[in-house]
C-alpha cells in the first residue's frame, strides 16, 4: 500500500464512509476481507439493491459474488478503487446523495444511470463494464422507463 493509499484509508475511516460500508455489508450479511491497496471486499451481499456487479462505500467494495470475482475482474477493482478516491475527495458521505443526483441526471439524459454520471465517467465507464449510451430526448427516456415498468411482472 502506498503512502497516499494509507492516507485515503485513514481519511475514509474518519469521515465514516468506510464504517457506513461495513454497516451496509453487515446488514446485507456479507463477509468482509482485506483487498489490495487499502481496500476491503464484502462478498456474498444479499440484497438486490443496488443492481450492480459491485459497488463501493468508502474503502469497502461490496458484491453478491465471492472473492474470486474480484480476482477475475482487475479492471472492475480499479474502477471501484477510483470511487473510493471520490469518497476521499468529497469528505465521505456527501458522495452518496451527489452520486444519486448524478445517476438521475444521467438517466434523464440517456436512459442509463451511468453514461452521463460524472462519478462513473471519472472512474472509467469501460473499467466498470458500462456501455456508453448517447444523449436522447427526454420524451424517449420517459417512454422507455414507463414501458419497462408496464412490462415488468408484478410480485405478490
Secondary structure, DSSP 8 states (H G I E B T S, - for coil): --HHHHHHHHHHHHTSHHHHHHHHHHHTT-EEEE-STT-EEEES-----S-SS-EEETTEEE-SS-HHHHHT-HHHHHHHHHHHHHHHHTTSTHHHHHHHHHHHHHHHHHSSTTTT-HHHHHT-TTTTT--------HHHHHHHHHHHHHHS----
